[in-house]
Amino acid sequence: MPLVTCPGCGEDEQLIGRSVTDGDGAERRELTCERCGTTWDRDVVPTCRLCRSTDIEGIPTSTLQEKGRGDQWAPSGVRLAYYCWSCRGADVTSSSPRPGPQPAPGSGQDLTGLRRRSR
């Protein structure tokens, strides 16, 4: 499921985004659909799809790799899964969030322990 779709026609590829600065200096992201012409503001604050909280944190779950020289692989990025501290849901910004409580990825510790360790 695409992260951004047009609210008018459902298009997810022919979208144009631009930064707009309001009169008070606040910056926002404005999207326009090339297919139907609908224009809307995109919310840039990640929000939990389960409880609508913004108290979420991205936790690295895997390293993305690409073919390097010869037979070697080179890291090209990190996949983040977002966990909600309010409802403790897992992967809460994806199209298939899982309700909490969830253990941290790759270990048996709960998220509260992970948060204490990372701060």
Phi, psi and omega in degrees: 000130180293151179286326182232128175226153179292130178289344181275313186232352179087003179299141180235000181244321184270061181243139178242131179243147176211150176277137179233131177257122180285172181299331180271007178090357179286136180258139178222166181251122180250129180248145177230134177272122179289339183284311184243351178086003179294137177239136180208162177270137177263131176285122183265357178270120178299136183230140178293128179283351179268312186239000179069014178283153174256006178274068180238160183219135177277127180242126180299130180246335179199159177259128176278139182231153175226160182296126178259217179280138178060233180263010184269150176251141181243139177294139180234358179166180181229136175272129177255136170250131183268129180246138183265128179278342180282305182256355179063030177284159181250142177053048192286349177262357181276175179284349179227069179292152179247128179295152183272183359283145183240143172284156176297148182298135175081005179209171180264002181283150177279170185293330179297317177297321179294319180295318178297320182291326186274354182252000000 
